[in-house]
């Protein structure tokens, strides 16, 4: 039976009976980049600004005040299941909209609502 035991130095030790055999993680750099992207997503979600890489579903959940703004710009797919996993930039591309214009309008709506 094999048991994997994680260590803080990104090494794993396979325990076979009593003799541990170290295995060096080969994808540490890629894993760290992925973790940084995940952390950035959570930082973006906690801020009061919207970015192009945020998911449409997350934007609507975090800032329901922007629904009218999105609808008025032609993004009528807010309840669509694919909007839950689609970035704002991708949704703009599908609808033929300029993502910078939409981000600016959405952030303006958020700031206006806060005042």
N, C-alpha and C positions, 0 to 999 in steps of 0.2 A: 504494500500500500504506500502511495506517495502522499506526502503532505508538503504544501508550499507555505513557507513562512516569510512574510514581507519584512524587510529591514528598511530603515530610514535612508540608507545610502543608495536606494533604487537597485538593490541586489535582492535576489531571491535565493533561498537555500532550500534545496530539496532534501528532505530527511528520509533516508533509506536506512532502516534499522537505526544505527547509531552514527553513521558517517554522513555528515552534511557535505553536499556538493554545491558550490556557488555557481549561479547562473547570472551573468550580467545582462541587464535589460538593454536591448539594442535600439529601442525606439524611445529613449528618454527625451530626446529633443522634441520629437513629434508630440509626445504626451504632454510636455510642458507647454507647447504652443496651443494644444487643444484646451488645456486647463486655463490658459490666459484668455482665450476666446470666450470660454464659459463664464469666467469671472467678469469680463468686460460686458457680457450680455446682462448679468445681474446688476452691474453698476449702472448700465444704461436704463434698466428697468426702474431703478430707484431714483433716477434723475427726472426732472420735469421737462426734458427735451426728448424729442423723437428723432431717431436716425433711420437711414434707408435700410439698414440691415436688421432692424427689429421686425418681428413677425406681426402681421396685421391683427391677428387674434390677440396678441399681447397688448398692442396699442389700444385696441377697443376696450379690453378688460381694464387696463390701467387708467385710461383717459376716455371715459364714455362721452365726454363733452365734445370730442372731435368727430363723432359719427355724422353729424349734419355737415361738417366741413368736407369730409370724405365723400359723402353722397352728392354734395353740390358740385364737386369736381369730377363726377362721373364714375366713382368707384362704388358700384352698387352690389358688390359681392361680399359684403361684410358678414353676412350670415352663412356664406358658403363654407362647407367643410374644408375646402382647400385653403381658405384664408387663414385657418388656424396654424398652418405649417408653411405659409408663404411670406417671404420678406416683403416689406413695403416696396422696395426697388423692383422685385419680380412682379408684384401686382400692378405696379405702374406700367411696366413693360407690356404685360398682357393687355392692359386697357389703353395702351397708346398714350400714356400720360408722362409728363416730365417729372421724374422723382424729386428733383430739387425744388420745384414749384410746390409739390404736394407737401414735402417736409416743412417748407417755410410756412405754408398755410396752416398745417396741423400745429406746429409750434406756436404760431400766433394765436390760434384758438385756445391752446392750453394757457398761455400767458394772459389772455383776455379773461378767461374763466377764473384765474387766480386772483384777479384784481377786484 
